[in-house]
Amino acid sequence: MDAPGFNSIVGSFPVQVHWSDCDPAGIIFYPTYFRWFDSATWAFFGSVGYPIKEMIESGRVMPLVSADCEFVAPAEPGDQCEVRSRIRRWGGKSFVIAHDVVRSDGTLLARGAETRVWGQHVAGPGSPMKGQPITEELKALFRAG
């Protein structure tokens, strides 16, 4: 659970809408949002000291166990956007990260969330994974000063 007054920093991950991302009505093909959310999550963790390469080498994993997305406004090819991510909730071994996709003019295009497990491979990469307790040190990396 979040501590009272929890104030999460916000990660920012730039994305651009490409021709292949949306239909003529401006509806972005839904897997695109989930791809952006996944990339934004890994970039966010990298920005606080957990780069993906080091996590993989150390056997650290963050498997996705749930995801949702709400479409809010249409987009056009060429739109410059960013995925703004923040930790919504910490659990004992899992966390929820919320994402907003915002066009450069400030328009919210979509919002969503991912629930992930903080885990470790038991005997190195490729071996079974086991959930690990989320430490106060990890949580502190995502708190605004």
C-alpha positions in Angstrom: 0.0 0.0 0.0 1.0 3.6 -0.4 2.2 5.5 2.6 0.0 8.4 3.6 0.9 11.4 1.5 2.8 9.3 -1.1 4.0 11.6 -3.8 5.3 9.8 -6.8 7.7 11.3 -9.3 6.6 11.3 -12.9 8.6 9.6 -15.7 8.3 10.9 -19.2 8.8 8.7 -22.3 8.6 10.4 -25.8 6.6 8.7 -28.6 5.4 9.6 -32.0 2.3 8.4 -33.7 3.2 6.8 -37.1 1.0 6.0 -40.1 0.8 2.3 -39.1 -0.3 3.2 -35.5 -3.8 4.5 -36.2 -6.8 4.1 -38.5 -8.3 6.9 -40.6 -10.6 7.8 -37.7 -7.5 8.5 -35.5 -8.0 5.5 -33.3 -4.6 4.2 -32.3 -4.3 0.4 -32.7 -4.6 -0.8 -29.1 -1.4 -2.9 -28.9 0.5 0.3 -29.7 -0.6 1.8 -26.3 0.5 -1.3 -24.5 3.9 -1.3 -26.3 4.3 2.3 -25.3 3.3 1.5 -21.7 5.8 -1.3 -21.5 8.7 0.8 -22.9 7.8 3.7 -20.6 7.8 1.4 -17.5 11.3 0.1 -18.3 12.6 3.6 -19.1 11.1 4.9 -15.9 12.9 2.3 -13.8 16.1 3.0 -15.8 15.8 6.7 -14.9 15.9 5.9 -11.1 18.8 3.5 -11.3 17.5 0.2 -12.6 18.5 0.2 -16.3 17.0 -2.7 -18.3 20.4 -4.2 -19.3 21.6 -4.4 -15.7 18.2 -5.8 -14.5 18.3 -8.6 -17.1 22.0 -9.4 -16.3 21.1 -9.6 -12.6 18.0 -11.8 -13.2 15.6 -9.1 -12.0 12.2 -9.2 -13.7 9.0 -7.2 -13.6 6.4 -9.5 -15.3 3.1 -8.0 -16.3 0.1 -9.6 -14.6 -2.6 -7.1 -15.6 -3.0 -4.2 -18.0 -5.8 -1.8 -19.0 -6.2 1.2 -21.3 -8.9 3.8 -21.8 -9.0 5.6 -25.1 -9.8 9.3 -24.6 -9.1 11.3 -27.8 -8.1 10.5 -31.4 -4.6 11.0 -32.8 -3.0 11.6 -36.2 0.2 10.3 -37.8 3.0 12.7 -36.9 1.6 13.6 -33.5 4.4 14.0 -30.9 3.4 12.6 -27.6 4.8 11.5 -24.3 3.8 8.7 -21.9 3.7 10.1 -18.4 4.2 7.3 -15.8 3.9 7.2 -12.1 3.7 4.6 -9.4 0.0 4.4 -8.3 0.4 1.7 -5.6 3.0 -0.4 -4.0 2.1 -3.8 -2.7 4.3 -6.4 -0.9 5.7 -7.9 -4.1 3.7 -6.1 -6.8 3.0 -2.6 -7.9 0.7 -0.6 -10.1 2.2 1.9 -12.6 -0.2 4.4 -14.2 0.3 5.9 -17.6 -1.1 8.9 -19.4 -0.4 9.4 -23.1 -0.4 13.1 -23.8 0.0 14.9 -27.1 2.4 17.8 -27.3 -0.6 20.3 -27.2 -1.6 18.9 -23.8 -4.5 16.7 -25.0 -4.9 13.4 -23.1 -5.1 10.6 -25.7 -5.3 7.6 -23.4 -4.8 6.5 -19.8 -3.9 3.1 -18.5 -2.2 1.0 -15.9 -0.1 -2.0 -15.5 0.2 -4.3 -12.5 3.7 -5.9 -12.3 5.5 -8.3 -9.9 8.9 -7.3 -8.6 10.8 -10.6 -9.1 14.0 -12.4 -9.5 15.0 -15.5 -11.4 15.8 -18.2 -8.9 19.0 -19.4 -10.5 19.8 -16.8 -13.1 18.1 -15.7 -16.4 15.9 -18.3 -17.9 15.2 -20.1 -14.6 11.9 -19.9 -12.8 10.9 -16.5 -11.3 10.0 -15.8 -7.7 8.3 -12.6 -6.4 10.5 -10.5 -4.1 9.6 -8.1 -1.4 9.6 -4.4 -2.6 12.0 -2.6 -0.3 11.6 0.9 1.2 14.8 1.8 -0.7 13.2 1.0 -4.0 10.0 2.9 -3.1 12.1 5.9 -2.1 13.6 6.2 -5.6 10.1 7.0 -6.9 9.1 9.6 -4.3 9.3 13.3 -5.2 11.7 15.2 -3.1 
